[in-house]
Amino acid sequence: MSLLDPAINACITTLESIRPLAPQLDAAADLVRTALLNGGKLLACGNGGSASDSAHFTTEFVCRFMGDRRPYPAICFASEGSAVSAIGNDYAFDEVFARQVRAFGRPGDVLVVFTTSGNSRNIARALEEAQHLGVKTVAFLGRDGGFTRGLADVELRVEGTVTARIQEAHKLLLHVLCETVEPALARV
């Protein structure tokens, strides 16, 4: 029996459940738009599939999303393999993103994190470090938000229990965020 139909149905149900996140998505887009138009940068991180989502997100700004426009500064900390392994080895894995936030984050920047469980200590530490530095934060969360819930300025929490469906919803949300921000970036 094919799993495609049940997966599509579960995806549709999960995507329908994120409709109430429109105000939070607009708030996240405002943070990103303001940062980039005022000379700030995007910082992003996540673990595993969420690391891929954070890389995808930053690429949409360094390259382009839909239309041709100038590039904007966006750094995916998960893509920095030598930094991640050195920090994990010399300090602790919980610090692999927080230390990079400390190195690159400045007031006026935005840190965007992705975690489907909300229970990644290195993500929580990155959010705490960003808050300490005055860097605005957006968290793409899943399930009940875990112990990361309440640490970000804006939270986009996808309720559910299946990681794949949460990641699919995160992908839609990050694309709509890019689609919301890009027109203002294209005019500059």
C-alpha positions as CSV (number, residue, x, y, z in Angstrom):
1,M,0.0,0.0,0.0
2,S,1.3,3.4,-0.9
3,L,2.1,5.9,1.8
4,L,1.6,8.8,-0.6
5,D,-2.1,9.5,0.0
6,P,-1.9,9.4,3.8
7,A,1.2,11.6,3.7
8,I,-0.5,14.1,1.5
9,N,-3.5,14.2,3.8
10,A,-1.4,14.6,6.9
11,C,0.5,17.4,5.1
12,I,-2.7,19.2,4.2
13,T,-3.9,18.9,7.8
14,T,-0.6,20.3,9.1
15,L,-0.6,23.1,6.6
16,E,-4.2,24.0,7.4
17,S,-3.2,24.2,11.1
18,I,-0.7,27.0,10.5
19,R,-3.3,29.6,9.1
20,P,-3.5,31.3,12.6
21,L,0.3,32.0,12.4
22,A,-0.3,34.9,9.9
23,P,0.3,37.6,12.5
24,Q,3.5,36.0,13.7
25,L,4.7,35.5,10.1
26,D,4.1,39.2,9.4
27,A,6.0,40.1,12.6
28,A,8.9,37.9,11.5
29,A,8.9,39.4,8.0
30,D,9.0,42.9,9.6
31,L,12.0,42.0,11.6
32,V,13.8,40.5,8.6
33,R,12.9,43.4,6.3
34,T,13.9,46.1,8.8
35,A,17.2,44.4,9.5
36,L,18.2,44.0,5.9
37,L,17.1,47.5,4.8
38,N,19.0,49.0,7.7
39,G,22.3,47.3,7.0
40,G,21.8,44.3,9.4
41,K,22.3,40.7,8.5
42,L,20.4,37.4,8.9
43,L,22.0,34.7,11.1
44,A,20.4,31.2,11.0
45,C,20.9,27.8,12.5
46,G,19.3,24.4,13.1
47,N,20.3,20.8,13.5
48,G,19.8,18.0,11.0
49,G,17.0,18.7,8.6
50,S,16.5,22.0,10.4
51,A,20.1,22.8,9.5
52,S,19.2,22.3,5.9
53,D,16.2,24.6,6.3
54,S,18.4,27.3,7.9
55,A,20.8,27.0,4.9
56,H,17.9,27.1,2.5
57,F,16.6,30.2,4.2
58,T,19.9,32.1,4.1
59,T,20.5,31.2,0.5
60,E,17.2,32.8,-0.5
61,F,18.7,36.2,0.6
62,V,22.3,35.8,-0.5
63,C,21.2,34.6,-4.0
64,R,17.5,35.5,-4.6
65,F,14.1,34.2,-4.0
66,M,12.0,35.0,-7.0
67,G,13.2,38.1,-8.8
68,D,16.6,39.4,-9.5
69,R,17.9,41.8,-6.9
70,R,21.1,42.6,-5.0
71,P,22.3,40.0,-2.5
72,Y,21.8,40.5,1.3
73,P,24.0,39.3,4.1
74,A,22.8,36.0,5.5
75,I,24.9,33.4,7.3
76,C,23.9,29.8,8.1
77,F,25.9,28.7,11.2
78,A,25.2,25.1,10.6
79,S,27.1,25.3,7.3
80,E,30.3,26.2,9.0
81,G,31.6,22.7,9.5
82,S,35.0,23.6,10.8
83,A,33.6,26.2,13.3
84,V,30.9,23.7,14.5
85,S,33.4,20.9,15.0
86,A,36.0,23.2,16.7
87,I,33.5,24.8,19.0
88,G,32.0,21.4,19.8
89,N,35.4,19.9,20.5
90,D,36.9,22.9,22.4
91,Y,33.8,24.0,24.4
92,A,30.6,21.9,24.0
93,F,28.1,21.1,21.4
94,D,25.6,23.3,23.3
95,E,27.8,26.2,22.3
96,V,28.3,25.6,18.6
97,F,25.7,28.3,17.6
98,A,25.9,30.6,20.6
99,R,29.6,31.2,20.0
100,Q,29.0,32.1,16.4
101,V,26.2,34.4,17.4
102,R,28.7,36.1,19.7
103,A,31.2,36.4,16.9
104,F,28.8,37.7,14.2
105,G,25.7,39.1,15.9
106,R,25.2,42.8,16.4
107,P,22.2,44.9,17.3
108,G,20.2,45.3,14.1
109,D,20.7,41.7,13.1
110,V,18.1,38.9,13.2
111,L,18.8,35.3,14.3
112,V,16.4,32.8,12.8
113,V,16.4,29.3,14.3
114,F,14.8,26.1,13.3
115,T,13.9,23.2,15.7
116,T,11.1,20.7,15.2
117,S,11.3,19.6,18.8
118,G,12.1,22.8,20.6
119,N,14.5,20.8,22.7
120,S,17.8,21.5,21.2
121,R,20.1,23.0,23.8
122,N,22.4,24.6,21.2
123,I,19.4,26.4,19.7
124,A,18.3,27.6,23.1
125,R,21.8,28.9,23.9
126,A,21.9,30.7,20.5
127,L,18.7,32.5,21.4
128,E,19.9,33.4,24.8
129,E,23.2,34.8,23.4
130,A,21.3,36.8,20.8
131,Q,19.0,38.2,23.5
132,H,22.1,39.2,25.5
133,L,23.6,41.0,22.4
134,G,20.4,42.8,21.4
135,V,19.9,40.7,18.3
136,K,16.3,40.1,17.3
137,T,15.1,36.5,17.1
138,V,12.6,34.4,15.2
139,A,12.1,30.7,16.1
140,F,10.5,28.1,13.8
141,L,9.4,25.6,16.3
142,G,7.5,22.3,16.3
143,R,5.3,20.2,18.6
144,D,4.7,22.1,21.9
145,G,7.8,24.3,21.4
146,G,9.8,22.4,24.1
147,F,12.1,24.3,26.4
148,T,12.9,26.8,23.6
149,R,9.3,28.1,23.6
150,G,9.3,31.7,24.9
151,L,12.9,32.5,24.1
152,A,12.4,34.2,20.8
153,D,10.9,37.6,19.9
154,V,8.7,35.9,17.3
155,E,7.7,32.2,17.3
156,L,6.2,30.3,14.4
157,R,5.2,27.0,16.1
158,V,3.8,24.2,14.1
159,E,1.9,21.8,16.3
160,G,2.1,18.1,15.4
161,T,4.0,15.0,16.2
162,V,5.6,14.0,12.9
163,T,8.9,15.7,12.2
164,A,8.5,15.5,8.4
165,R,5.1,17.3,8.4
166,I,6.5,20.0,10.8
167,Q,9.5,20.5,8.4
168,E,7.1,20.8,5.4
169,A,5.1,23.5,7.2
170,H,8.4,25.2,8.2
171,K,9.4,25.2,4.5
172,L,6.1,26.8,3.5
173,L,6.4,29.4,6.3
174,L,10.0,30.3,5.3
175,H,9.0,30.6,1.6
176,V,6.0,32.9,2.5
177,L,8.3,35.0,4.7
178,C,10.7,35.4,1.8
179,E,7.9,36.2,-0.5
180,T,6.6,38.9,1.9
181,V,10.1,40.5,2.4
182,E,11.4,40.4,-1.2
183,P,9.4,43.2,-2.8
184,A,10.9,45.7,-0.4
185,L,14.4,44.4,-1.0
186,A,14.0,44.5,-4.8
187,R,13.3,48.3,-4.6
188,V,16.6,49.0,-3.1
